[in-house]
Amino acid sequence: MLQRIGDALKGQKWLAYIVLGALAVVFAAWGAYGIVNLNFGASSYAAEANGAKIPLEDAHNAWLRQQTQWQQRLGGAEIPAELRAKLQDQVLESLIRGAILTERTEDLGYRVSHAALREAVQSEPAFQINGQYSPEAARAALAQAGISLETYEAELRTEVQRIQLEGGIRASDFVTPAELARLSDLEGQEREVRYLTLPADLFKAAVKIDDATVEAHYKSHLSQYMTPEAVHLQYAELRLDSLAAQQSVSEADLHAAYEKSRSRLEVPEKRRARHILITGKDDASARAQAEQVLAQARSGKDFGALAKQYSQDPGSANNGGDLGWADRNSFVKPFADALFGMKAGEIAGPIKTQFGYHIIRLDEIQPGKVKSFDEARNELEAQVRRDHATDRFGDIQEQLSSKLAEPGADLNALAAQYHLQPGDIASYTKGAGAAPLGAAPALQELLFGEPPLAVGRVGGPVLLGDDRLAIVKVLDHRKPAPQPLAEVRAGIVTALTSEQESAAALKAADSAREKLASGETFDAIAKELKVSADPAHFIGRTDPSVPTQVRAAAFSAPRPAGKPEFRTVALSDGGAALVAVTAVRTVATRAATAHSERGLQEAQQLGTADAKAYEEDVRRTADVRKNPKAFE
């Protein structure tokens, strides 16, 4: 409910369909389990969960949204009875879960104060203008979405309570100092290794490939040589920017927008200043030098010349310390407080910030103002056009949804009626998609999901992004099929060659490992194999100079106990490597503050997992009674 409200508040009605499209996955993951009692009798409730009643109206409304989406996918056809029953149960399970978690938060004493609720309301982006909460914007957004303030606050209060519950669970987890120290030691561990690599092309003589080998590989790896599933697609697309260009804007619209946006159109006061930044080996010496430079500046010496001589700010020193025009938010607080408390021509300092000590000279002041109507006209016109287009975009989406739910929907007629841009894609593939529609997950699900959009049916509307939608018609659906052996033979030969060369390289590495274990030296082995090997050196777990497989082998080996540990490993780009681990050491990697922060991160990860497990257990142990006639 709260997600739907949030989407509506943003004036983006089409976003609700993204949520609905994802419901099936969420519901399926949740499942229908727990203590369920179907002995319901005549009732006006769809379900009861630990005594909390879910009204039939809520269940019917949720199912209506889900039903509309699936009927569009099926081209207006009826949802099969088995699928309908499954979807309805998933809808009911979602409502049950929400009711149980709400009831649990109340039982545990979680409450949302008026102040906390007010803070949550004021943080809603749709209620803000230029980053600041606006009561007028809030009232307008709620009115446009058709949502009462009471409904919004009730749903928001419930959501905040659930967040408090999850936060309480997360806060209860911790990592002990010993565990954190052990983790830090492992992350900072370095291993001394020496390794050699055996490139695959050294073993070309071991390659033996004939027609029978190629055919056997083709048959055993047939799934790798299938054509992608694809559809021949006809589509019609709506873009928000094109829709905005079609909108007419009156003078009255612009003046109304100007009055509504006056606070957003305020231009903050700006100041132009120069500064000299002084840093040093210690705070005292830096301040002393800053005092000396300040005295020179106040004595009348050229400030720009002093900045070039003394300033350690690489961004402004060569420009005589000039910082250009900037508002208060462009600077750190101590610097901003000093600069915006000065008069033009004044020199101040030393001002201490995290960067060092500053000497500041204020050159000019540009007072703040509100843009005039004429100054803001172009900006207002663009915004009004986009606002009108956003509303129109949502209206068109809703109208298309209704029309596509009816039998006999015609794509060309709808494209003409709503001024959609038509197009044709001969091969739109599963996974990769195709230009210009891309590979939007919602479109992929519609075309290749279970069940896929039927051939000849018109489906959608499907969101391709925040500002694009399309309706589509499948003209042909091509299932994956094996590519002819002749077409893929060259690729198979290449793969087999690499495979056999790498197998021979690994075999040679294994043989070399046995010789090392029996006492031969690494240098002698390298000479025998006609490869070079760098001297032993320490590497870290993420050292990019060493192949990934070599690092993994080195850190998976036991600590050397008086003698080296040897490992062989196949390399991802072909060939093999022989690895010797000779020593282990630990290097300090974290300062105390970073160490503490890592502890918090690990605890938060544990807490998130525990919160999910808690929610699952709450549902599993709940006393649930479902009305078998809830959707009749």
C-alpha positions in Angstrom: 0.0 0.0 0.0 2.7 2.4 1.0 4.7 1.7 -2.2 1.6 2.4 -4.2 1.1 5.7 -2.4 4.7 6.6 -2.9 4.5 5.9 -6.6 1.3 7.9 -7.0 2.8 10.8 -5.0 5.6 11.1 -7.5 3.1 11.6 -10.3 4.4 8.5 -12.0 1.4 6.2 -12.1 3.1 3.8 -14.4 5.6 2.8 -11.6 2.9 0.8 -9.8 3.1 -1.8 -12.6 6.8 -2.4 -11.8 5.8 -3.3 -8.2 2.9 -5.5 -9.4 5.2 -7.3 -11.9 7.6 -8.2 -9.1 4.9 -9.4 -6.7 4.8 -12.9 -8.2 8.4 -13.4 -7.4 8.1 -12.1 -3.9 5.0 -14.1 -3.2 6.4 -17.3 -4.6 9.5 -16.9 -2.4 7.3 -16.3 0.7 5.1 -19.3 0.0 1.9 -20.5 1.7 3.0 -22.1 4.9 2.5 -21.8 8.6 -0.5 -22.8 10.8 -3.4 -22.5 8.4 -7.0 -23.1 9.3 -9.5 -23.2 6.4 -12.6 -23.5 8.7 -13.8 -20.0 8.1 -17.6 -20.1 7.5 -19.5 -17.1 6.3 -17.4 -14.0 6.9 -16.7 -10.5 5.6 -13.0 -11.1 6.0 -10.5 -12.7 3.6 -8.3 -14.0 6.3 -7.4 -13.8 10.0 -3.8 -13.8 11.1 -3.2 -14.0 14.9 -6.6 -12.4 15.3 -6.0 -9.5 12.9 -8.7 -9.5 10.2 -8.0 -8.7 6.6 -11.1 -7.2 4.9 -12.4 -8.8 1.7 -12.2 -5.4 0.1 -8.4 -5.3 0.6 -8.0 -8.8 -0.9 -10.3 -8.0 -3.8 -8.4 -4.8 -4.7 -5.0 -6.5 -4.5 -6.3 -9.3 -6.7 -7.8 -6.9 -9.2 -4.4 -5.3 -9.8 -2.7 -8.7 -10.1 -5.5 -10.1 -12.4 -5.3 -7.1 -14.7 -1.5 -7.6 -15.2 -1.8 -11.3 -16.0 -4.7 -10.9 -18.3 -2.7 -8.4 -20.3 0.1 -10.9 -20.5 -2.3 -13.5 -21.7 -3.7 -11.2 -24.4 -7.1 -10.8 -22.7 -7.6 -14.5 -22.3 -8.9 -16.0 -19.1 -6.3 -17.0 -16.5 -6.1 -20.8 -16.2 -7.9 -22.1 -13.1 -4.7 -23.6 -11.5 -2.7 -20.4 -12.1 -5.5 -18.3 -10.8 -5.7 -20.2 -7.6 -2.0 -19.9 -7.1 -1.9 -16.2 -7.7 -4.8 -15.5 -5.4 -3.1 -17.4 -2.6 0.0 -15.4 -3.2 -1.9 -12.2 -3.0 -3.6 -13.3 0.3 -0.2 -14.4 1.7 1.2 -10.9 1.1 -1.6 -9.3 3.0 -1.3 -11.9 5.8 2.4 -11.2 6.2 1.8 -7.5 6.4 -0.9 -7.9 9.1 1.3 -10.3 11.2 4.3 -8.0 11.2 2.2 -5.0 12.1 0.6 -6.9 14.9 4.0 -8.0 16.2 5.4 -4.5 16.2 2.5 -3.3 18.3 2.8 -6.3 20.8 6.5 -5.5 21.2 5.7 -1.9 22.0 7.1 -0.2 18.9 5.4 3.1 18.6 5.8 6.1 16.2 5.7 9.4 17.9 4.1 12.4 16.3 7.5 14.0 15.8 8.9 10.8 14.1 5.8 10.7 11.8 6.2 14.4 11.0 9.9 13.8 10.1 9.0 10.8 7.9 6.3 12.9 6.1 8.6 15.8 5.6 11.4 13.6 4.1 9.1 12.4 1.3 10.6 13.8 -1.9 7.2 14.4 -3.5 6.5 16.8 -0.6 9.6 18.9 -1.2 10.5 21.9 -3.3 14.2 22.5 -3.9 15.0 19.9 -1.2 12.8 21.6 1.5 9.5 20.4 2.8 6.5 22.3 1.4 3.0 21.9 3.0 1.5 23.2 -0.3 3.4 20.6 -2.3 2.3 17.9 0.1 -1.4 18.8 -0.2 -1.2 19.1 -4.0 0.6 15.7 -4.3 -1.9 13.9 -2.1 -4.9 15.5 -3.9 -3.5 14.6 -7.3 -2.9 11.0 -6.2 -6.4 10.8 -4.7 -5.1 9.8 -1.3 -6.3 11.3 2.0 -3.8 12.5 4.5 -5.2 10.1 7.1 -4.7 7.1 4.8 -1.1 8.2 4.0 -0.2 8.8 7.6 -1.7 5.4 8.7 0.3 3.5 6.2 3.4 5.5 6.8 3.1 4.9 10.6 2.8 1.1 10.0 5.8 1.1 7.7 7.9 3.0 10.2 7.0 0.6 13.0 8.2 -2.3 10.8 11.4 -0.5 10.1 11.9 0.0 13.9 11.4 -3.8 14.4 14.0 -4.7 11.8 16.3 -2.1 13.2 16.0 -3.5 16.7 16.9 -7.0 15.4 19.9 -5.6 13.5 21.1 -3.6 16.5 21.2 -6.8 18.7 23.9 -8.4 16.6 27.6 -7.9 17.3 31.0 -9.2 16.5 33.3 -10.0 19.4 36.8 -8.3 19.5 38.4 -11.8 19.0 36.3 -12.5 15.9 37.1 -9.1 14.5 40.8 -9.4 15.2 40.8 -12.8 13.5 39.0 -11.4 10.5 41.5 -8.5 10.3 44.4 -10.9 10.6 43.1 -13.1 7.7 42.5 -10.0 5.5 45.9 -8.7 6.2 47.7 -12.0 5.7 50.3 -12.2 3.0 51.9 -15.3 1.7 55.4 -15.8 0.2 55.0 -17.6 -3.1 57.0 -18.6 -6.1 55.2 -19.9 -9.1 55.7 -20.7 -12.8 53.1 -20.8 -15.5 52.9 -23.3 -18.3 51.2 -21.6 -21.4 48.8 -23.8 -23.3 50.5 -23.3 -26.6 53.6 -25.2 -25.3 51.6 -28.4 -25.6 50.3 -28.2 -29.2 51.9 -31.6 -29.8 49.5 -33.2 -27.4 46.4 -32.1 -29.4 44.6 -34.8 -31.3 41.2 -33.9 -32.8 39.3 -35.8 -35.4 35.7 -35.7 -36.7 34.5 -38.2 -34.1 35.9 -36.1 -31.3 34.2 -33.0 -32.7 30.8 -34.7 -33.1 31.0 -36.2 -29.6 31.7 -32.8 -28.1 28.9 -31.2 -30.1 26.4 -33.8 -28.8 27.5 -33.6 -25.2 27.5 -29.8 -25.2 24.5 -29.2 -27.3 23.0 -26.6 -25.0 26.0 -24.4 -25.8 25.2 -24.4 -29.5 21.6 -23.5 -29.5 20.1 -20.5 -31.2 18.7 -18.0 -28.7 15.0 -17.9 -28.0 13.6 -14.9 -30.0 10.5 -13.2 -31.2 9.6 -11.2 -34.2 8.1 -8.1 -32.6 5.9 -5.3 -33.6 5.7 -2.4 -31.1 4.5 1.1 -30.5 6.4 3.3 -28.1 5.6 6.3 -25.9 8.4 8.6 -24.7 7.9 11.3 -22.1 10.1 13.8 -23.8 8.0 13.5 -27.1 4.8 13.8 -25.1 6.2 16.9 -23.3 6.9 18.6 -26.7 3.2 18.1 -27.6 1.9 19.9 -24.5 0.5 23.4 -24.7 1.4 25.8 -22.0 -0.6 29.0 -21.3 0.5 32.2 -19.6 -1.8 31.4 -16.7 0.0 28.0 -16.3 3.4 29.7 -16.2 2.3 32.4 -13.7 0.8 29.7 -11.5 4.0 27.7 -11.6 6.0 30.8 -10.8 4.0 31.6 -7.7 4.2 27.9 -6.6 7.9 27.7 -7.2 9.1 31.0 -5.8 11.1 29.4 -3.0 12.8 27.1 -5.5 13.7 30.0 -7.8 15.6 31.8 -5.1 19.2 32.5 -6.1 21.4 32.3 -2.9 23.8 35.0 -2.0 27.2 34.5 -3.6 30.6 35.8 -2.7 33.9 36.1 -4.5 37.0 35.6 -2.4 40.7 34.7 -2.4 42.4 32.6 0.1 45.8 31.3 1.2 46.0 27.8 2.6 48.8 27.0 5.0 49.6 23.4 6.2 52.6 22.1 8.1 54.1 19.2 9.9 52.2 20.1 13.1 49.4 22.4 14.0 51.5 25.0 15.9 54.0 25.6 13.0 51.2 25.9 10.5 49.3 28.4 12.6 52.5 30.4 13.2 53.2 30.6 9.5 49.6 31.6 8.8 49.9 34.4 11.3 53.0 35.7 9.5 51.3 35.6 6.1 48.2 37.3 7.5 50.3 40.1 8.8 51.9 40.6 5.4 48.5 40.7 3.7 47.1 43.2 6.2 50.2 45.4 5.8 49.3 46.0 2.2 51.3 43.4 0.3 49.6 42.0 -2.9 47.3 39.2 -1.8 47.5 37.3 -5.1 51.3 37.3 -5.0 51.2 36.0 -1.4 48.9 33.3 -2.5 51.2 32.2 -5.3 54.1 32.2 -2.9 52.6 30.6 0.2 49.3 28.8 -0.6 49.3 25.1 -0.6 45.9 24.8 -2.3 46.8 23.4 -5.8 43.4 24.4 -7.1 43.8 28.1 -6.5 47.4 29.1 -5.7 48.4 29.7 -9.3 45.4 32.0 -9.7 46.4 34.1 -6.8 44.0 32.3 -4.5 40.9 33.2 -6.5 37.9 31.0 -5.6 35.5 32.5 -8.0 31.8 33.2 -7.3 30.3 30.6 -4.8 27.5 30.3 -2.3 27.7 29.2 1.3 27.1 25.5 0.5 30.3 25.4 -1.6 32.6 25.6 1.5 33.1 23.7 4.7 31.3 25.2 7.7 34.2 27.1 9.4 35.3 28.6 6.2 31.7 29.5 5.1 30.9 31.0 8.5 34.0 33.3 8.3 33.5 34.3 4.7 29.8 35.1 5.0 30.5 37.2 8.1 33.0 39.5 6.4 32.6 42.8 4.6 33.9 43.4 1.0 37.6 44.2 1.1 38.1 42.7 4.5 40.9 40.2 5.3 40.4 37.6 8.0 42.2 34.6 9.5 43.7 32.3 10.3 40.6 30.2 9.9 41.1 26.5 10.8 39.5 23.7 8.8 40.3 20.1 8.3 42.5 21.2 5.4 44.7 23.6 7.4 44.7 27.3 8.2 43.2 29.9 5.8 43.7 33.6 5.2 40.7 35.0 3.4 40.1 38.2 1.5 36.5 39.0 0.4 36.5 40.8 -2.9 32.8 41.1 -3.9 29.3 40.3 -2.7 26.4 39.3 -5.0 23.2 39.5 -2.9 20.6 36.7 -3.1 17.4 37.2 -4.9 14.4 35.5 -6.4 14.5 35.1 -10.2 12.0 37.3 -12.0 9.2 35.7 -14.0 11.1 36.6 -17.2 14.3 35.1 -15.9 12.6 31.9 -14.9 10.3 31.6 -17.9 12.2 29.0 -19.9 12.8 26.9 -16.8 9.1 27.1 -15.8 7.9 26.3 -19.3 10.0 23.1 -19.5 8.8 22.1 -16.0 5.2 22.7 -16.7 5.4 20.8 -20.0 7.0 17.9 -18.2 4.4 18.0 -15.4 1.6 17.9 -17.9 3.3 15.2 -19.9 3.8 13.1 -16.7 0.1 13.3 -15.9 -0.7 12.5 -19.5 1.8 9.6 -19.6 0.1 8.0 -16.6 -3.4 8.5 -18.1 -2.3 7.0 -21.4 -0.8 4.0 -19.6 -4.0 3.4 -17.6 -6.1 3.7 -20.7 -3.9 1.3 -22.7 -4.1 -1.2 -19.8 -7.9 -1.1 -19.9 -8.0 -1.4 -23.7 -5.5 -4.3 -23.8 -7.5 -6.2 -21.3 -10.4 -6.3 -23.8 -10.4 -8.9 -26.6 -9.4 -7.9 -30.1 -7.0 -5.1 -29.2 -5.3 -3.7 -32.3 -1.7 -2.3 -32.0 -1.9 -0.1 -35.0 -5.2 1.5 -34.0 -3.9 2.2 -30.5 -0.7 3.6 -31.8 -2.6 6.0 -34.0 -5.0 6.9 -31.2 -2.4 7.8 -28.7 0.3 9.0 -31.1 2.7 6.2 -30.3 5.9 5.7 -32.4 5.5 2.3 -34.2 8.3 -0.1 -35.1 9.3 -3.6 -36.0 12.1 -5.8 -34.6 12.8 -8.9 -36.6 14.7 -10.7 -33.9 14.2 -9.6 -30.2 16.2 -12.2 -28.2 15.8 -13.6 -24.7 18.3 -12.0 -22.4 20.0 -9.6 -24.8 16.8 -7.9 -26.2 17.3 -5.6 -29.2 17.4 -1.9 -30.0 15.6 0.4 -29.6 13.6 -1.3 -26.8 16.6 -2.7 -25.0 16.3 -5.6 -22.6 14.0 -4.2 -19.9 13.2 -6.9 -17.3 9.4 -6.3 -17.6 9.5 -6.7 -21.4 11.6 -9.9 -21.1 9.2 -11.3 -18.6 6.2 -10.5 -20.8 7.7 -12.1 -23.9 9.6 -15.0 -22.5 8.1 -15.6 -19.0 5.6 -18.4 -18.1 3.4 -18.1 -19.9 4.8 -16.0 -22.6 2.7 -13.5 -24.6 0.9 -15.5 -27.2 1.6 -15.0 -30.9 -0.8 -12.5 -32.4 -1.7 -11.0 -29.0 -1.0 -7.4 -28.0 0.6 -7.0 -24.6 1.7 -4.3 -22.3 2.0 -1.5 -21.6 5.5 -2.3 -20.5 7.8 0.2 -18.8 11.2 0.4 -20.6 12.5 3.0 -18.1 11.2 5.9 -16.0 10.1 7.8 -19.1 9.3 5.2 -21.8 6.7 2.5 -22.3 5.6 0.3 -25.1 2.9 -2.0 -26.2 4.0 -5.1 -28.2 2.6 -7.7 -30.5 4.4 -11.0 -31.2 4.3 -12.0 -34.8 6.5 -15.1 -34.4 8.1 -16.9 -31.5 11.2 -19.0 -32.2 12.2 -21.5 -29.6 15.9 -22.3 -29.1 17.2 -24.8 -31.7 20.5 -26.5 -32.3 22.9 -24.8 -34.7 24.1 -27.0 -37.5 27.4 -28.7 -36.7 29.0 -27.2 -39.8 28.4 -23.7 -38.5 29.9 -24.3 -35.1 32.7 -26.8 -36.0 35.4 -24.2 -36.1 34.5 -23.0 -32.6 34.4 -26.5 -31.3 37.9 -27.3 -32.7 39.2 -24.1 -31.0 37.6 -25.1 -27.7 38.9 -28.7 -27.9 42.4 -27.5 -28.8 42.5 -25.2 -25.7 41.0 -27.9 -23.5 43.6 -30.6 -24.6 46.5 -28.2 -24.4 45.4 -27.0 -20.9 45.0 -30.7 -19.8 48.5 -31.5 -20.9 49.8 -28.4 -19.2 48.2 -29.4 -15.9 49.5 -32.9 -16.2 53.0 -31.5 -16.7 52.5 -29.3 -13.6 51.4 -32.2 -11.6 54.5 -34.2 -12.6 56.7 -31.2 -11.7 55.0 -31.0 -8.3 55.9 -34.6 -7.5 59.5 -33.8 -8.4 59.5 -30.8 -6.1 58.1 -32.9 -3.3 60.9 -35.4 -3.8 63.6 -32.7 -3.4 64.3 -31.2 -6.8 64.7 -27.4 -6.8 62.2 -24.9 -8.3 64.9 -23.5 -10.6 65.7 -27.0 -11.9 62.1 -27.6 -12.7 61.7 -24.3 -14.5 64.8 -25.0 -16.6 63.5 -28.5 -17.4 60.1 -27.1 -18.5 61.8 -24.2 -20.4 59.9 -21.5 -18.6 61.0 -18.7 -16.3 60.0 -18.1 -12.6 60.3 -15.0 -10.6 61.9 -15.1 -7.2 59.7 -15.9 -4.2 57.9 -12.8 -2.9 54.9 -11.9 -0.6 51.5 -11.3 -2.1 48.2 -10.2 -0.6 44.7 -11.7 -1.1 43.9 -9.1 -3.8 47.2 -8.6 -5.4 46.4 -7.8 -9.1 49.9 -8.7 -10.3 49.3 -12.4 -9.7 46.7 -14.6 -11.6 43.5 -15.1 -9.7 43.8 -18.9 -9.7 47.4 -18.6 -8.4 46.3 -16.4 -5.5 43.4 -18.7 -4.7 45.7 -21.8 -4.6 48.3 -19.9 -2.4 45.7 -18.9 0.2 43.8 -22.2 0.2 47.0 -24.1 1.0 47.9 -24.9 4.7 50.5 -22.8 6.4 54.0 -24.2 5.6 55.3 -26.3 8.5 59.0 -26.4 8.0 58.8 -27.0 4.3 57.0 -25.5 1.3 53.4 -26.3 0.3 53.0 -27.1 -3.4 49.9 -26.7 -5.5 49.0 -27.0 -9.1 46.1 -25.1 -10.7 44.5 -24.7 -14.2 44.4 -21.1 -15.4 41.2 -19.5 -16.7 42.9 -18.3 -19.9 44.4 -21.7 -20.6 47.5 -23.5 -19.4 48.4 -24.3 -15.8 50.6 -23.0 -12.9 52.8 -24.6 -10.3 52.8 -22.8 -7.0 55.1 -23.0 -4.0 54.0 -21.4 -0.7 57.1 -20.8 1.6 56.0 -18.4 4.4 53.1 -16.5 5.9 53.0 -13.1 7.6 50.3 -10.7 8.7 50.4 -7.0 7.9 48.3 -4.5 9.8 45.7 -3.1 7.4 43.3 -1.0 9.5 43.5 1.9 11.8 41.5 1.7 15.0 38.6 3.7 13.6 38.5 1.6 10.4 38.7 -1.5 12.6 35.7 -0.4 14.6 33.8 0.5 11.4 34.4 -2.9 10.0 33.0 -4.5 13.2 29.8 -2.4 12.7 29.6 -3.5 9.0 29.9 -7.2 9.9 27.3 -6.9 12.7 24.9 -5.2 10.3 25.3 -8.0 7.8 24.5 -10.5 10.5 21.6 -8.4 11.7 20.1 -8.2 8.2 20.1 -12.0 7.9 18.6 -12.4 11.4 15.9 -9.9 10.6 14.9 -11.9 7.5 15.0 -15.1 9.5 12.8 -13.5 12.2 10.2 -12.4 9.7 10.1 -15.9 8.2 9.7 -17.5 11.7 6.9 -15.0 12.6 5.0 -16.1 9.5 5.7 -19.8 10.0 4.4 -19.9 13.6 1.4 -17.6 13.0 -2.2 -18.8 13.5 -3.7 -18.1 10.1 -7.3 -18.7 9.0 -7.9 -18.2 5.3 -11.4 -17.8 3.8 -11.6 -20.2 0.9 -14.3 -18.0 -0.6 -12.3 -14.8 -0.3 -12.1 -14.2 -4.1 -15.6 -15.4 -5.1 
